[in-house]
């Protein structure tokens, strides 16, 4: 069994056994071809949950220090993030920027799945924030379908600021794919904004979260 499949199977079994999650709409996930997975973001564990519970491998961005940290903890993080296909991004480089998204284009070009959080960072108050337009850029540039995903209750597994994880029920709702015309990277900003807003509307329909018209910011911003 490949490293990724073994890692995913282990985390899936642990999550199912301890949290008894509800997974809805799994049939909406395309069996083959490129797909952009676009979830809301409530917990550090969201990427692990998506990578464990989806029927196909989903690559995400991850902080570069996860791949360079030293010691036993660093080795464990490096092994995990490498085994699930995470893409290192240097601190200070916005994941929604065109420069960072070029690597995502490569993933989709291999007919694989790529995950991106349109909000950019975790919501610490439970609201669904305005989507950053990187996901719209990626959809229009590649023509890959966008799969909206709603995560509900994952913030209870590891509340912000806590190191420990506690078993709690959560729900993953997978919406129907959204299709956008492939225009390549030279599309208009209004088109990118429109695509992003449509994706956020679909996520909101899945989660029922209160909406915020502002962008979410990391605590240091």
C-alpha positions as CSV (number, residue, x, y, z in Angstrom):
1,X,0.0,0.0,0.0
2,X,1.4,3.4,-0.9
3,X,2.4,5.7,1.9
4,X,-0.4,8.2,1.3
5,X,-3.1,5.5,1.2
6,X,-1.7,4.0,4.5
7,X,-1.6,7.4,6.2
8,X,-5.1,8.3,4.9
9,X,-6.6,4.9,6.0
10,X,-5.0,5.3,9.5
11,X,-6.5,8.8,10.0
12,X,-9.8,7.8,8.5
13,X,-10.1,4.9,10.9
14,X,-9.1,7.1,13.9
15,X,-11.7,9.8,13.0
16,X,-14.5,7.3,12.3
17,X,-13.8,5.4,15.5
18,X,-13.5,8.5,17.8
19,X,-15.7,11.1,16.2
20,X,-18.4,9.2,14.3
21,X,-18.5,11.9,11.6
22,X,-21.4,12.4,9.2
23,X,-20.3,12.5,5.5
24,X,-22.9,13.8,3.0
25,X,-22.6,14.0,-0.8
26,X,-19.6,11.8,-1.3
27,X,-21.0,10.8,-4.7
28,X,-20.5,14.4,-5.8
29,X,-16.8,13.9,-5.8
30,X,-15.6,13.3,-9.4
31,X,-14.1,9.8,-9.9
32,X,-11.4,11.1,-12.2
33,X,-9.9,14.3,-13.6
34,X,-8.8,17.5,-12.0
35,X,-10.9,19.0,-9.3
36,X,-10.6,22.0,-6.9
37,X,-11.8,21.2,-3.4
38,X,-13.0,24.4,-1.7
39,X,-13.9,24.0,2.0
40,X,-14.7,26.5,4.7
41,X,-12.0,26.7,7.4
42,X,-12.7,26.3,11.1
43,X,-9.8,24.1,12.5
44,X,-6.2,23.2,12.0
45,X,-7.4,19.7,11.5
46,X,-9.6,20.6,8.5
47,X,-6.9,19.6,6.0
48,X,-6.4,16.3,7.7
49,X,-10.1,15.6,7.7
50,X,-10.5,16.4,4.0
51,X,-7.4,14.3,3.1
52,X,-8.7,11.4,5.2
53,X,-12.4,11.4,4.3
54,X,-12.4,12.2,0.6
55,X,-12.3,9.3,-1.9
56,X,-9.2,10.7,-3.7
57,X,-5.9,12.3,-2.7
58,X,-6.3,16.1,-2.1
59,X,-3.2,18.2,-2.0
60,X,-3.1,21.3,0.1
61,X,-0.7,24.2,0.8
62,X,1.2,23.9,4.0
63,X,3.6,26.2,5.8
64,X,7.2,25.6,4.7
65,X,8.4,25.3,8.3
66,X,6.4,22.1,8.6
67,X,8.9,20.6,6.2
68,X,12.0,22.0,7.9
69,X,11.4,21.8,11.6
70,X,14.0,19.8,13.6
71,X,13.7,17.2,16.3
72,X,11.2,14.3,16.6
73,X,8.2,16.6,16.3
74,X,9.7,18.1,13.1
75,X,10.4,14.7,11.6
76,X,6.8,13.6,12.3
77,X,5.3,16.8,10.7
78,X,7.6,16.4,7.7
79,X,6.6,12.8,7.3
80,X,2.9,13.5,7.6
81,X,2.7,16.6,5.3
82,X,5.0,14.9,2.7
83,X,3.0,11.7,2.7
84,X,-0.3,13.4,2.1
85,X,1.0,15.5,-0.8
86,X,1.1,18.9,0.8
87,X,2.8,21.7,-1.1
88,X,5.2,23.9,1.0
89,X,4.6,27.6,0.9
90,X,7.0,30.1,2.5
91,X,5.7,32.2,5.4
92,X,4.6,35.6,4.2
93,X,3.6,34.3,0.7
94,X,-0.2,34.5,0.4
95,X,-1.7,31.2,-0.7
96,X,-4.1,33.1,-2.9
97,X,-1.3,34.7,-4.9
98,X,-0.8,33.8,-8.5
99,X,2.9,32.8,-7.7
100,X,1.9,30.2,-5.1
101,X,-1.0,29.0,-7.2
102,X,1.3,28.0,-10.1
103,X,2.1,24.8,-8.2
104,X,-1.6,24.1,-7.8
105,X,-2.0,24.4,-11.6
106,X,0.7,21.7,-11.9
107,X,-1.3,19.4,-9.6
108,X,-4.5,19.9,-11.6
109,X,-2.6,19.4,-14.8
110,X,-1.8,15.9,-13.6
111,X,-5.6,15.3,-13.3
112,X,-5.4,15.3,-9.5
113,X,-7.3,17.1,-6.8
114,X,-6.2,20.3,-5.1
115,X,-7.7,21.8,-1.9
116,X,-7.8,25.5,-1.2
117,X,-9.5,27.5,1.6
118,X,-11.1,30.5,-0.1
119,X,-11.2,32.3,3.3
120,X,-7.4,32.0,3.5
121,X,-7.2,31.3,7.2
122,X,-9.3,29.8,10.0
123,X,-12.5,31.5,11.1
124,X,-12.2,32.0,14.9
125,X,-15.7,33.3,15.4
126,X,-17.6,30.7,13.3
127,X,-18.5,33.2,10.5
128,X,-17.9,32.5,6.8
129,X,-15.7,35.3,5.6
130,X,-15.4,36.8,2.1
131,X,-13.5,34.6,-0.3
132,X,-10.1,35.6,-1.5
133,X,-10.0,35.4,-5.3
134,X,-7.2,32.8,-5.6
135,X,-9.8,30.0,-5.9
136,X,-11.6,32.0,-8.7
137,X,-8.2,32.5,-10.5
138,X,-7.5,28.8,-10.3
139,X,-11.0,27.8,-11.6
140,X,-10.9,30.2,-14.6
141,X,-7.3,29.5,-15.4
142,X,-7.6,25.7,-15.4
143,X,-11.3,25.1,-16.1
144,X,-11.2,22.4,-13.4
145,X,-14.6,21.9,-11.6
146,X,-14.8,23.4,-8.1
147,X,-16.2,21.1,-5.4
148,X,-17.7,23.2,-2.5
149,X,-17.3,21.5,0.9
150,X,-19.0,22.5,4.1
151,X,-17.3,21.6,7.4
152,X,-19.5,21.7,10.5
153,X,-18.3,21.3,14.0
154,X,-14.6,20.7,13.3
155,X,-13.6,23.7,15.5
156,X,-14.7,21.6,18.5
157,X,-12.0,19.0,17.8
158,X,-9.2,21.5,18.5
159,X,-10.3,25.0,19.5
160,X,-8.0,27.8,18.5
161,X,-5.0,28.1,20.9
162,X,-5.3,24.5,22.2
163,X,-2.7,21.8,21.5
164,X,-4.9,18.8,22.5
165,X,-7.5,17.2,20.3
166,X,-10.8,16.0,21.7
167,X,-13.2,13.6,20.0
168,X,-16.3,15.4,18.8
169,X,-18.9,14.6,16.2
170,X,-18.5,16.7,13.0
171,X,-20.1,16.8,9.6
172,X,-18.7,17.1,6.1
173,X,-21.1,18.1,3.3
174,X,-19.9,17.9,-0.2
175,X,-21.8,19.9,-2.7
176,X,-22.3,19.5,-6.4
177,X,-19.4,20.6,-8.6
178,X,-19.4,24.1,-10.0
179,X,-18.2,24.6,-13.6
180,X,-16.6,27.8,-15.0
181,X,-15.5,28.6,-18.5
182,X,-11.7,28.0,-18.9
183,X,-10.4,31.4,-19.9
184,X,-6.7,31.0,-18.9
185,X,-4.8,33.3,-16.6
186,X,-5.7,36.5,-18.7
187,X,-9.2,36.9,-17.4
188,X,-10.8,40.0,-15.9
189,X,-10.8,40.8,-12.2
190,X,-14.6,41.0,-12.2
191,X,-14.8,37.5,-13.6
192,X,-12.5,36.2,-10.9
193,X,-14.5,38.0,-8.2
194,X,-17.8,36.6,-9.6
195,X,-16.5,33.0,-9.7
196,X,-15.2,33.3,-6.1
197,X,-18.5,34.8,-4.9
198,X,-20.4,31.9,-6.5
199,X,-18.2,29.4,-4.7
200,X,-18.7,31.1,-1.4
201,X,-22.4,31.1,-1.9
202,X,-22.3,27.4,-2.5
203,X,-20.2,26.8,0.7
204,X,-22.7,29.0,2.7
205,X,-25.6,26.9,1.5
206,X,-23.8,23.8,2.8
207,X,-22.8,25.2,6.2
208,X,-25.5,27.7,7.1
209,X,-22.8,30.0,8.6
210,X,-23.4,33.6,9.2
211,X,-21.6,35.6,6.5
212,X,-19.1,38.4,6.9
213,X,-18.5,40.8,4.0
214,X,-14.9,41.4,5.1
215,X,-11.8,39.3,4.6
216,X,-10.6,37.1,7.5
217,X,-7.2,38.0,9.0
218,X,-4.6,36.0,10.9
219,X,-4.2,37.1,14.6
220,X,-0.9,38.8,13.7
221,X,-2.4,41.0,11.0
